[in-house]
């Protein structure tokens, strides 16, 4: 089984009162398109990847995402094929 590789680094503990997780455009893998309404695979070196919906991309570079419950594999159909990398 291939492992799903995240393409946007997040710290799952950086959430706001609305439940959105905060990250930054600098934390995206090269070529990943970050736009409101898109879905990306998120994660970090110490946690399992998940799929998240991009809620906002601020002019300051802050990206707000809503992490979907469950493993990334359950939601990969929401991510564009070119963005969901496996290794």
N, C-alpha and C positions, 0 to 999 in steps of 0.2 A: 504493500500500500504506500502510495506517495504521501509525503507530508506537505501540508499546505503552508506556504511561506507568506508571511504578512508583507504588504506593500506600503503600509503606513504605520509607523511606530506610534504606540500609545502607552501611556501609563494608566492602567485601568482605574487607579485610585484618584485621578484628577478629574472629578466630576463636579458639576455645579448643582444648584438647587432644582434645576429642571431635569436632572439626570443625564445631561449631556457630558460626554468625555471631551476634555480639551487636549489638543495637540497642536502642531505647527506645520506649515507647508514644508519647512526644512526637513521634516521627519519622513517625507514621502520618498519612495524609491524613484529613481530617474524614470521619466516617461509616464508616471501615474497621473491621470487627469483627476484633479480635485474640483468637483463642482457640486453645488447643492442638488440633492436628490439622487446623486450617484451612490453606488454601494462599493466598498473596498474591503479588502481583507486587512484587519488590524491585528496588532500583537506586539510582543517584545521578547527579549531573550529569556525571560523567566516565566512566561505564561503562554498558554495555548492560544493560537490564533482564533479570531472570530470575524464575522462579517458585520460591518457597521454601515449605517446610512449617514451620508454627509448632510448635516442640518444647515451649516453655514460655513462660509470661508470669508473671514474678515479681512479688510484692507491691511491690517497689521500683520497678517500671516497666520493668525489663530484659526484653527479648524475645529469646529464643534461636530462631534459624531454621536449617533445613538447606536450603541452596541446591541445587536440582536441576540436574544438568548439562545443558548445551545452551541454545539460545535460548529466551526466554520463550514464543514462539509454539508450541513443541513441547509445552508443558504447560498452555496456557491452559484446556484442558478441565477441569483440576482446580480452577480458580479460579471462584468464583461470578460469574456474568455481571455483576452490579451492581458488583463490585469491580474488574474488568478494564476499565480505561478506555483508550480510544484517542483520538488527536488527529491 
